[in-house]
Amino acid sequence: MSATIPDIATSRLILRPLNLLDVPAIQQLFPRWDIVQYMSSNVPWPYPADGAMTFVRDIAIPAMLGGKEWHWSIRPKVGHEQLIGVISLMDQPDDNRGFWLDREWQGRGLMSEASTAVTDYWFETLERPILRAPKAVANVPSRRISERSGMRIIKTEDRDYVSGRLAAEIWEITREEWRRRSAR
């Protein structure tokens, strides 16, 4: 799997394809209300004791092997053994990118950095024409990442999240728009 999905390095981060060794860190960091409240209602809540194992072993790895999803752990370059979040690309209508980051690491621009790297992978390596990302309207930090990366809202709707049914937006950027922004 790691041969087909590469590590991605940014100025401050290393993104590594998810594997079973990531399960303990995900199980420890992920089941926090501030992280899960705006996740899809497909995420079980309360998060079960085997939630991370079930996700990585039964969902993420098979989808990665099938070429339908790409999941990376997010790690700081300094202390690269420490998992601080996850970022994913999915080949699904209106839902191509998702992420979460440990609260202690938020507010430093790290998720914008990771998001830029995987968006570039989506367009330049996977050669996809459009990237769309759903966001709960209430998830202001996630919306700001999309805004700063040049995405725009193309649709509003209600979606089911762990915290309930909420107003949502679908954000989009095309490969041509991304390339124009990257050329600056």
Backbone torsions as a table, in degrees:
resi	resn	phi	psi	omega
1	MET	NA	-45.3	-178.4
2	SER	-65.0	-20.5	177.5
3	ALA	-72.2	-28.0	-179.3
4	THR	-96.4	-26.0	176.0
5	ILE	-114.7	113.2	-173.0
6	PRO	-82.4	160.3	162.3
7	ASP	-65.5	147.9	175.6
8	ILE	-126.0	127.6	178.2
9	ALA	-107.8	137.5	172.5
10	THR	-118.4	-173.0	-178.2
11	SER	-63.9	-31.8	-177.3
12	ARG	-122.3	-4.8	-171.4
13	LEU	-130.1	157.8	166.1
14	ILE	-123.7	126.0	175.5
15	LEU	-104.1	122.5	-179.0
16	ARG	-118.3	140.2	176.3
17	PRO	-54.6	135.9	179.1
18	LEU	-59.3	144.1	173.9
19	ASN	-148.9	175.5	-175.5
20	LEU	-63.2	-23.7	177.9
21	LEU	-68.2	-17.0	179.3
22	ASP	-81.1	-14.2	-173.6
23	VAL	-54.8	-50.3	-177.7
24	PRO	-58.8	-42.5	-179.8
25	ALA	-66.2	-42.2	178.2
26	ILE	-63.2	-44.4	-179.8
27	GLN	-60.8	-33.8	179.7
28	GLN	-76.3	-42.6	-171.7
29	LEU	-89.4	-36.4	-169.1
30	PHE	-70.6	-43.9	-171.9
31	PRO	-76.5	66.0	175.0
32	ARG	-125.2	137.4	-175.2
33	TRP	-55.4	-42.4	-178.1
34	ASP	-63.8	-22.0	177.0
35	ILE	-89.2	-44.0	-170.2
36	VAL	-89.1	-17.9	-171.7
37	GLN	-55.5	-33.6	179.8
38	TYR	-103.3	16.1	174.3
39	MET	-82.4	157.4	177.0
40	SER	-54.9	148.0	179.4
41	SER	-64.3	-6.9	174.3
42	ASN	-66.8	-21.5	177.5
43	VAL	-74.4	122.7	-179.1
44	PRO	-69.1	138.0	177.7
45	TRP	-143.5	130.1	-1.3
46	PRO	-59.0	146.7	-176.3
47	TYR	-70.7	125.0	-176.9
48	PRO	-72.5	160.7	-178.8
49	ALA	-60.4	-25.4	178.2
50	ASP	-107.4	18.9	-176.2
51	GLY	-59.5	-45.5	-179.6
52	ALA	-67.1	-42.0	178.5
53	MET	-61.6	-46.0	179.7
54	THR	-60.4	-44.3	-179.7
55	PHE	-64.5	-53.1	-175.1
56	VAL	-67.0	-49.4	-174.5
57	ARG	-72.1	-43.2	-169.6
58	ASP	-99.8	-18.0	-177.0
59	ILE	-117.5	-61.0	-172.5
60	ALA	-65.9	-52.9	-176.6
61	ILE	-62.4	-46.6	176.7
62	PRO	-59.8	-38.7	178.9
63	ALA	-68.2	-36.0	176.8
64	MET	-66.4	-45.2	178.6
65	LEU	-63.8	-30.8	179.0
66	GLY	-83.0	-2.2	178.8
67	GLY	71.5	24.6	-178.8
68	LYS	-108.2	-19.5	-179.7
69	GLU	-145.0	154.3	-179.8
70	TRP	-134.3	116.2	-176.4
71	HIS	-122.2	132.0	178.4
72	TRP	-126.0	143.5	165.5
73	SER	-79.1	148.9	177.3
74	ILE	-106.2	127.7	-177.3
75	ARG	-137.5	141.1	174.3
76	PRO	-69.5	144.3	177.8
77	LYS	-59.3	-40.9	175.1
78	VAL	-87.0	116.5	-175.0
79	GLY	82.6	40.2	-172.3
80	HIS	-63.5	-5.5	175.6
81	GLU	-80.6	-12.8	-176.4
82	GLN	-89.7	113.8	174.7
83	LEU	-76.5	128.1	-180.0
84	ILE	-119.6	-2.7	179.2
85	GLY	175.3	-175.9	179.2
86	VAL	-139.9	142.5	173.8
87	ILE	-132.4	141.3	-172.1
88	SER	-137.6	148.8	168.4
89	LEU	-117.1	137.6	-179.0
90	MET	-132.2	139.4	176.9
91	ASP	-90.0	68.3	-178.0
92	GLN	-130.5	144.3	179.0
93	PRO	-58.0	131.6	176.6
94	ASP	58.2	18.8	-179.4
95	ASP	-154.4	80.8	-174.8
96	ASN	-106.7	-14.0	-178.5
97	ARG	-146.7	138.0	175.8
98	GLY	-148.1	159.7	-176.8
99	PHE	-162.9	163.0	169.0
100	TRP	-151.2	153.7	-178.0
101	LEU	-141.8	136.8	176.7
102	ASP	-53.5	135.4	-176.0
103	ARG	-53.9	-36.9	-177.9
104	GLU	-63.7	-18.5	-178.3
105	TRP	-105.5	-2.2	-178.5
106	GLN	-75.0	161.1	176.7
107	GLY	80.4	13.2	-179.0
108	ARG	-115.9	3.9	-177.9
109	GLY	80.5	7.7	-177.6
110	LEU	-68.3	-39.4	-179.7
111	MET	-70.0	-34.5	174.3
112	SER	-61.7	-40.6	179.1
113	GLU	-64.1	-46.4	178.4
114	ALA	-64.7	-42.2	-179.1
115	SER	-62.8	-41.9	177.4
116	THR	-60.5	-43.6	-178.4
117	ALA	-64.0	-45.2	-177.8
118	VAL	-76.5	-28.7	175.2
119	THR	-65.7	-40.4	175.5
120	ASP	-61.5	-41.9	176.8
121	TYR	-59.8	-44.1	179.6
122	TRP	-56.5	-47.8	-175.4
123	PHE	-83.0	-41.4	-171.7
124	GLU	-92.1	-35.2	179.8
125	THR	-91.9	-49.0	-179.1
126	LEU	-82.7	-13.9	176.5
127	GLU	57.2	41.2	176.8
128	ARG	-82.8	144.6	-176.3
129	PRO	-82.6	-26.1	-174.4
130	ILE	-141.8	142.1	171.6
131	LEU	-118.4	128.1	177.3
132	ARG	-124.3	141.1	-178.9
133	ALA	-137.9	122.1	176.4
134	PRO	-80.7	146.4	179.3
135	LYS	-141.3	137.1	167.8
136	ALA	-68.2	134.9	179.9
137	VAL	-56.3	-34.7	-179.0
138	ALA	-71.6	-13.6	-178.3
139	ASN	-87.8	72.3	-173.7
140	VAL	-58.9	-45.5	180.0
141	PRO	-59.8	-40.1	178.8
142	SER	-67.5	-38.6	177.9
143	ARG	-63.3	-37.8	179.9
144	ARG	-64.1	-36.6	177.9
145	ILE	-61.7	-44.5	178.1
146	SER	-64.1	-43.5	178.4
147	GLU	-57.9	-51.1	-177.8
148	ARG	-64.5	-24.2	-179.6
149	SER	-90.7	7.2	175.4
150	GLY	89.0	8.0	178.9
151	MET	-76.4	161.0	178.2
152	ARG	-134.7	156.2	178.9
153	ILE	-80.3	128.5	178.8
154	ILE	-113.3	-15.4	-176.6
155	LYS	-159.6	146.1	171.4
156	THR	-120.8	148.0	-179.2
157	GLU	-165.5	174.4	172.2
158	ASP	-99.2	141.0	179.0
159	ARG	-135.2	157.6	178.3
160	ASP	-93.2	125.0	178.7
161	TYR	-119.8	170.9	176.8
162	VAL	-55.2	-37.3	-178.4
163	SER	-83.1	0.1	178.3
164	GLY	122.9	-171.2	-179.7
165	ARG	-81.4	123.9	-175.1
166	LEU	-134.1	158.3	171.8
167	ALA	-65.7	138.0	-177.8
168	ALA	-135.5	159.5	175.7
169	GLU	-127.2	146.2	171.3
170	ILE	-104.3	120.6	179.5
171	TRP	-100.6	147.7	-175.8
172	GLU	-142.6	148.5	166.5
173	ILE	-145.0	141.4	177.7
174	THR	-92.8	163.0	177.8
175	ARG	-59.8	-40.9	179.8
176	GLU	-64.0	-42.6	177.5
177	GLU	-62.7	-43.0	179.4
178	TRP	-62.0	-44.4	-179.2
179	ARG	-64.6	-39.6	177.7
180	ARG	-62.6	-42.4	179.0
181	ARG	-65.6	-40.1	-177.6
182	SER	-70.0	-26.2	-178.1
183	ALA	-76.6	-14.3	-178.4
184	ARG	-66.6	NA	NA
